[in-house]
């Protein structure tokens, strides 16, 4: 017993109790944050969810839980009132807020574009001279993947301050055509049918269609009749491959 007395005496001290409880509460807060994050992630990815599945909601929820847990630990384990601590910071708190001005601006910008439904993951957008498909919206930036597969990081404040353009779906393919001699076809409808048939045959092995090919004629000029073949592929990653296949298929027809 004499061997264990120093150890028992150590654990009987109040400050040791406080640290142990602080560790237990911190673990509990971490577990609660993880559970809430997983629950929110599941709810946001449901089909009937009206909100976009952006990580900004999860980040905000996690931050709120840690703020509540931290305040509880400070108050109950160390006797520090969180409200009094914030008030005691005074001018220092103002200086800190000024230092985090850009961060706050990005956070508010992210909340604006998310809660107002301006953009969501999967949208094809153009903002500040860059364009691509939105991958995620975090508390600080929006991640966009461009046509070349490059990841572009755009601060949320830039999105709220600059002109935002919602582009057509990324899988949409538009191939301009110009036919100088249309005498080979009985009508423009017959020409359009041949172009769409050739496009379907060429693109089908690459991807299915969300919208099947159709032809719009737009102009009669010096180089014949101009128009475009338009279709939307099911697999966004095959957009450029599908456009290439379409061009190769219709080139012999309009040559």
TORKOL-4160 file (C-alpha; in steps of 0.2 Angstrom, whole numbers, padded with zeros to 4 digits, m for minus):
255
<pt num="1" X="0000" Y="0000" Z="0000"/>
<pt num="2" X="0014" Y="0012" Z="0004"/>
<pt num="3" X="0020" Y="0010" Z="m0014"/>
<pt num="4" X="0003" Y="0016" Z="m0021"/>
<pt num="5" X="0001" Y="0030" Z="m0009"/>
<pt num="6" X="0010" Y="0043" Z="m0019"/>
<pt num="7" X="0000" Y="0038" Z="m0035"/>
<pt num="8" X="m0017" Y="0038" Z="m0025"/>
<pt num="9" X="m0012" Y="0055" Z="m0018"/>
<pt num="10" X="m0008" Y="0062" Z="m0035"/>
<pt num="11" X="m0025" Y="0056" Z="m0042"/>
<pt num="12" X="m0034" Y="0064" Z="m0027"/>
<pt num="13" X="m0028" Y="0081" Z="m0032"/>
<pt num="14" X="m0042" Y="0093" Z="m0039"/>
<pt num="15" X="m0032" Y="0099" Z="m0054"/>
<pt num="16" X="m0029" Y="0081" Z="m0059"/>
<pt num="17" X="m0047" Y="0077" Z="m0058"/>
<pt num="18" X="m0051" Y="0093" Z="m0069"/>
<pt num="19" X="m0038" Y="0087" Z="m0082"/>
<pt num="20" X="m0046" Y="0070" Z="m0083"/>
<pt num="21" X="m0063" Y="0077" Z="m0085"/>
<pt num="22" X="m0057" Y="0089" Z="m0098"/>
<pt num="23" X="m0050" Y="0074" Z="m0108"/>
<pt num="24" X="m0066" Y="0064" Z="m0106"/>
<pt num="25" X="m0077" Y="0079" Z="m0111"/>
<pt num="26" X="m0065" Y="0083" Z="m0126"/>
<pt num="27" X="m0067" Y="0065" Z="m0132"/>
<pt num="28" X="m0085" Y="0066" Z="m0130"/>
<pt num="29" X="m0086" Y="0082" Z="m0140"/>
<pt num="30" X="m0075" Y="0074" Z="m0154"/>
<pt num="31" X="m0087" Y="0059" Z="m0154"/>
<pt num="32" X="m0102" Y="0070" Z="m0155"/>
<pt num="33" X="m0094" Y="0080" Z="m0169"/>
<pt num="34" X="m0091" Y="0065" Z="m0179"/>
<pt num="35" X="m0108" Y="0058" Z="m0177"/>
<pt num="36" X="m0116" Y="0074" Z="m0182"/>
<pt num="37" X="m0105" Y="0076" Z="m0197"/>
<pt num="38" X="m0109" Y="0058" Z="m0203"/>
<pt num="39" X="m0128" Y="0061" Z="m0200"/>
<pt num="40" X="m0128" Y="0078" Z="m0209"/>
<pt num="41" X="m0118" Y="0070" Z="m0223"/>
<pt num="42" X="m0131" Y="0056" Z="m0225"/>
<pt num="43" X="m0145" Y="0068" Z="m0224"/>
<pt num="44" X="m0138" Y="0081" Z="m0237"/>
<pt num="45" X="m0135" Y="0067" Z="m0249"/>
<pt num="46" X="m0153" Y="0061" Z="m0249"/>
<pt num="47" X="m0163" Y="0064" Z="m0265"/>
<pt num="48" X="m0177" Y="0073" Z="m0256"/>
<pt num="49" X="m0165" Y="0085" Z="m0247"/>
<pt num="50" X="m0168" Y="0103" Z="m0253"/>
<pt num="51" X="m0151" Y="0109" Z="m0248"/>
<pt num="52" X="m0135" Y="0106" Z="m0258"/>
<pt num="53" X="m0123" Y="0092" Z="m0252"/>
<pt num="54" X="m0109" Y="0105" Z="m0248"/>
<pt num="55" X="m0097" Y="0102" Z="m0234"/>
<pt num="56" X="m0099" Y="0120" Z="m0228"/>
<pt num="57" X="m0114" Y="0114" Z="m0218"/>
<pt num="58" X="m0104" Y="0100" Z="m0210"/>
<pt num="59" X="m0090" Y="0112" Z="m0206"/>
<pt num="60" X="m0101" Y="0124" Z="m0198"/>
<pt num="61" X="m0110" Y="0111" Z="m0187"/>
<pt num="62" X="m0093" Y="0104" Z="m0182"/>
<pt num="63" X="m0087" Y="0121" Z="m0177"/>
<pt num="64" X="m0103" Y="0124" Z="m0167"/>
<pt num="65" X="m0101" Y="0108" Z="m0157"/>
<pt num="66" X="m0083" Y="0111" Z="m0153"/>
<pt num="67" X="m0087" Y="0129" Z="m0147"/>
<pt num="68" X="m0100" Y="0122" Z="m0136"/>
<pt num="69" X="m0089" Y="0108" Z="m0130"/>
<pt num="70" X="m0074" Y="0120" Z="m0127"/>
<pt num="71" X="m0085" Y="0132" Z="m0117"/>
<pt num="72" X="m0092" Y="0118" Z="m0106"/>
<pt num="73" X="m0074" Y="0111" Z="m0103"/>
<pt num="74" X="m0067" Y="0129" Z="m0098"/>
<pt num="75" X="m0082" Y="0133" Z="m0087"/>
<pt num="76" X="m0084" Y="0116" Z="m0078"/>
<pt num="77" X="m0066" Y="0110" Z="m0077"/>
<pt num="78" X="m0056" Y="0126" Z="m0075"/>
<pt num="79" X="m0069" Y="0138" Z="m0069"/>
<pt num="80" X="m0066" Y="0150" Z="m0084"/>
<pt num="81" X="m0082" Y="0158" Z="m0090"/>
<pt num="82" X="m0081" Y="0158" Z="m0109"/>
<pt num="83" X="m0092" Y="0174" Z="m0111"/>
<pt num="84" X="m0080" Y="0183" Z="m0098"/>
<pt num="85" X="m0065" Y="0177" Z="m0108"/>
<pt num="86" X="m0072" Y="0184" Z="m0124"/>
<pt num="87" X="m0076" Y="0201" Z="m0115"/>
<pt num="88" X="m0058" Y="0201" Z="m0108"/>
<pt num="89" X="m0050" Y="0200" Z="m0125"/>
<pt num="90" X="m0057" Y="0217" Z="m0129"/>
<pt num="91" X="m0046" Y="0226" Z="m0141"/>
<pt num="92" X="m0037" Y="0209" Z="m0144"/>
<pt num="93" X="m0053" Y="0201" Z="m0151"/>
<pt num="94" X="m0055" Y="0216" Z="m0163"/>
<pt num="95" X="m0037" Y="0214" Z="m0169"/>
<pt num="96" X="m0040" Y="0195" Z="m0171"/>
<pt num="97" X="m0056" Y="0198" Z="m0181"/>
<pt num="98" X="m0047" Y="0211" Z="m0192"/>
<pt num="99" X="m0034" Y="0198" Z="m0195"/>
<pt num="100" X="m0047" Y="0185" Z="m0200"/>
<pt num="101" X="m0056" Y="0197" Z="m0211"/>
<pt num="102" X="m0053" Y="0187" Z="m0227"/>
<pt num="103" X="m0058" Y="0171" Z="m0219"/>
<pt num="104" X="m0074" Y="0179" Z="m0212"/>
<pt num="105" X="m0078" Y="0186" Z="m0229"/>
<pt num="106" X="m0076" Y="0169" Z="m0237"/>
<pt num="107" X="m0086" Y="0161" Z="m0224"/>
<pt num="108" X="m0101" Y="0173" Z="m0226"/>
<pt num="109" X="m0099" Y="0172" Z="m0245"/>
<pt num="110" X="m0100" Y="0153" Z="m0244"/>
<pt num="111" X="m0115" Y="0153" Z="m0233"/>
<pt num="112" X="m0124" Y="0166" Z="m0245"/>
<pt num="113" X="m0121" Y="0156" Z="m0261"/>
<pt num="114" X="m0126" Y="0139" Z="m0252"/>
<pt num="115" X="m0141" Y="0144" Z="m0242"/>
<pt num="116" X="m0148" Y="0155" Z="m0257"/>
<pt num="117" X="m0145" Y="0140" Z="m0269"/>
<pt num="118" X="m0135" Y="0150" Z="m0281"/>
<pt num="119" X="m0123" Y="0136" Z="m0284"/>
<pt num="120" X="m0122" Y="0118" Z="m0279"/>
<pt num="121" X="m0110" Y="0103" Z="m0282"/>
<pt num="122" X="m0112" Y="0097" Z="m0300"/>
<pt num="123" X="m0116" Y="0115" Z="m0307"/>
<pt num="124" X="m0106" Y="0120" Z="m0322"/>
<pt num="125" X="m0101" Y="0138" Z="m0319"/>
<pt num="126" X="m0090" Y="0152" Z="m0325"/>
<pt num="127" X="m0084" Y="0165" Z="m0313"/>
<pt num="128" X="m0069" Y="0177" Z="m0313"/>
<pt num="129" X="m0062" Y="0170" Z="m0329"/>
<pt num="130" X="m0062" Y="0152" Z="m0324"/>
<pt num="131" X="m0075" Y="0139" Z="m0328"/>
<pt num="132" X="m0079" Y="0121" Z="m0323"/>
<pt num="133" X="m0090" Y="0110" Z="m0313"/>
<pt num="134" X="m0092" Y="0113" Z="m0294"/>
<pt num="135" X="m0085" Y="0099" Z="m0284"/>
<pt num="136" X="m0088" Y="0106" Z="m0266"/>
<pt num="137" X="m0091" Y="0122" Z="m0256"/>
<pt num="138" X="m0081" Y="0123" Z="m0240"/>
<pt num="139" X="m0081" Y="0137" Z="m0227"/>
<pt num="140" X="m0067" Y="0145" Z="m0236"/>
<pt num="141" X="m0067" Y="0141" Z="m0255"/>
<pt num="142" X="m0076" Y="0133" Z="m0269"/>
<pt num="143" X="m0068" Y="0118" Z="m0278"/>
<pt num="144" X="m0070" Y="0118" Z="m0297"/>
<pt num="145" X="m0064" Y="0105" Z="m0310"/>
<pt num="146" X="m0061" Y="0112" Z="m0327"/>
<pt num="147" X="m0063" Y="0103" Z="m0344"/>
<pt num="148" X="m0044" Y="0097" Z="m0343"/>
<pt num="149" X="m0047" Y="0089" Z="m0326"/>
<pt num="150" X="m0038" Y="0102" Z="m0316"/>
<pt num="151" X="m0044" Y="0107" Z="m0299"/>
<pt num="152" X="m0047" Y="0126" Z="m0297"/>
<pt num="153" X="m0048" Y="0134" Z="m0280"/>
<pt num="154" X="m0060" Y="0149" Z="m0280"/>
<pt num="155" X="m0062" Y="0160" Z="m0264"/>
<pt num="156" X="m0080" Y="0161" Z="m0259"/>
<pt num="157" X="m0079" Y="0180" Z="m0258"/>
<pt num="158" X="m0074" Y="0180" Z="m0276"/>
<pt num="159" X="m0090" Y="0171" Z="m0281"/>
<pt num="160" X="m0101" Y="0183" Z="m0271"/>
<pt num="161" X="m0092" Y="0198" Z="m0278"/>
<pt num="162" X="m0090" Y="0194" Z="m0297"/>
<pt num="163" X="m0102" Y="0190" Z="m0310"/>
<pt num="164" X="m0107" Y="0172" Z="m0310"/>
<pt num="165" X="m0113" Y="0163" Z="m0326"/>
<pt num="166" X="m0122" Y="0146" Z="m0325"/>
<pt num="167" X="m0116" Y="0137" Z="m0341"/>
<pt num="168" X="m0125" Y="0123" Z="m0349"/>
<pt num="169" X="m0123" Y="0105" Z="m0342"/>
<pt num="170" X="m0104" Y="0099" Z="m0344"/>
<pt num="171" X="m0110" Y="0084" Z="m0354"/>
<pt num="172" X="m0118" Y="0095" Z="m0367"/>
<pt num="173" X="m0109" Y="0094" Z="m0384"/>
<pt num="174" X="m0112" Y="0107" Z="m0398"/>
<pt num="175" X="m0103" Y="0103" Z="m0415"/>
<pt num="176" X="m0105" Y="0117" Z="m0428"/>
<pt num="177" X="m0108" Y="0111" Z="m0446"/>
<pt num="178" X="m0108" Y="0120" Z="m0463"/>
<pt num="179" X="m0115" Y="0111" Z="m0479"/>
<pt num="180" X="m0111" Y="0120" Z="m0495"/>
<pt num="181" X="m0120" Y="0108" Z="m0507"/>
<pt num="182" X="m0136" Y="0101" Z="m0501"/>
<pt num="183" X="m0142" Y="0095" Z="m0518"/>
<pt num="184" X="m0137" Y="0077" Z="m0512"/>
<pt num="185" X="m0152" Y="0077" Z="m0500"/>
<pt num="186" X="m0171" Y="0078" Z="m0504"/>
<pt num="187" X="m0173" Y="0090" Z="m0490"/>
<pt num="188" X="m0165" Y="0098" Z="m0475"/>
<pt num="189" X="m0174" Y="0085" Z="m0464"/>
<pt num="190" X="m0166" Y="0071" Z="m0474"/>
<pt num="191" X="m0149" Y="0079" Z="m0471"/>
<pt num="192" X="m0153" Y="0081" Z="m0452"/>
<pt num="193" X="m0158" Y="0063" Z="m0451"/>
<pt num="194" X="m0142" Y="0057" Z="m0459"/>
<pt num="195" X="m0131" Y="0068" Z="m0447"/>
<pt num="196" X="m0140" Y="0063" Z="m0431"/>
<pt num="197" X="m0140" Y="0044" Z="m0436"/>
<pt num="198" X="m0121" Y="0045" Z="m0440"/>
<pt num="199" X="m0118" Y="0054" Z="m0423"/>
<pt num="200" X="m0128" Y="0041" Z="m0413"/>
<pt num="201" X="m0118" Y="0027" Z="m0421"/>
<pt num="202" X="m0102" Y="0035" Z="m0417"/>
<pt num="203" X="m0105" Y="0041" Z="m0399"/>
<pt num="204" X="m0116" Y="0026" Z="m0393"/>
<pt num="205" X="m0100" Y="0015" Z="m0389"/>
<pt num="206" X="m0093" Y="0029" Z="m0379"/>
<pt num="207" X="m0107" Y="0035" Z="m0369"/>
<pt num="208" X="m0126" Y="0035" Z="m0367"/>
<pt num="209" X="m0137" Y="0050" Z="m0370"/>
<pt num="210" X="m0146" Y="0061" Z="m0358"/>
<pt num="211" X="m0152" Y="0070" Z="m0373"/>
<pt num="212" X="m0151" Y="0062" Z="m0390"/>
<pt num="213" X="m0143" Y="0072" Z="m0405"/>
<pt num="214" X="m0153" Y="0084" Z="m0415"/>
<pt num="215" X="m0149" Y="0097" Z="m0428"/>
<pt num="216" X="m0153" Y="0116" Z="m0428"/>
<pt num="217" X="m0150" Y="0125" Z="m0444"/>
<pt num="218" X="m0146" Y="0143" Z="m0441"/>
<pt num="219" X="m0140" Y="0152" Z="m0456"/>
<pt num="220" X="m0138" Y="0152" Z="m0475"/>
<pt num="221" X="m0122" Y="0161" Z="m0480"/>
<pt num="222" X="m0108" Y="0161" Z="m0493"/>
<pt num="223" X="m0102" Y="0144" Z="m0487"/>
<pt num="224" X="m0119" Y="0136" Z="m0488"/>
<pt num="225" X="m0131" Y="0131" Z="m0474"/>
<pt num="226" X="m0124" Y="0133" Z="m0456"/>
<pt num="227" X="m0130" Y="0124" Z="m0441"/>
<pt num="228" X="m0125" Y="0113" Z="m0426"/>
<pt num="229" X="m0127" Y="0096" Z="m0419"/>
<pt num="230" X="m0132" Y="0096" Z="m0401"/>
<pt num="231" X="m0133" Y="0082" Z="m0389"/>
<pt num="232" X="m0130" Y="0078" Z="m0370"/>
<pt num="233" X="m0119" Y="0063" Z="m0365"/>
<pt num="234" X="m0123" Y="0053" Z="m0349"/>
<pt num="235" X="m0105" Y="0052" Z="m0344"/>
<pt num="236" X="m0098" Y="0070" Z="m0342"/>
<pt num="237" X="m0080" Y="0063" Z="m0343"/>
<pt num="238" X="m0083" Y="0058" Z="m0361"/>
<pt num="239" X="m0088" Y="0075" Z="m0367"/>
<pt num="240" X="m0073" Y="0079" Z="m0378"/>
<pt num="241" X="m0071" Y="0061" Z="m0384"/>
<pt num="242" X="m0089" Y="0061" Z="m0389"/>
<pt num="243" X="m0087" Y="0078" Z="m0398"/>
<pt num="244" X="m0072" Y="0070" Z="m0407"/>
<pt num="245" X="m0081" Y="0055" Z="m0412"/>
<pt num="246" X="m0096" Y="0065" Z="m0419"/>
<pt num="247" X="m0084" Y="0076" Z="m0430"/>
<pt num="248" X="m0075" Y="0061" Z="m0437"/>
<pt num="249" X="m0092" Y="0053" Z="m0441"/>
<pt num="250" X="m0100" Y="0068" Z="m0450"/>
<pt num="251" X="m0085" Y="0075" Z="m0459"/>
<pt num="252" X="m0087" Y="0063" Z="m0474"/>
<pt num="253" X="m0105" Y="0067" Z="m0475"/>
<pt num="254" X="m0103" Y="0086" Z="m0476"/>
<pt num="255" X="m0087" Y="0086" Z="m0485"/>
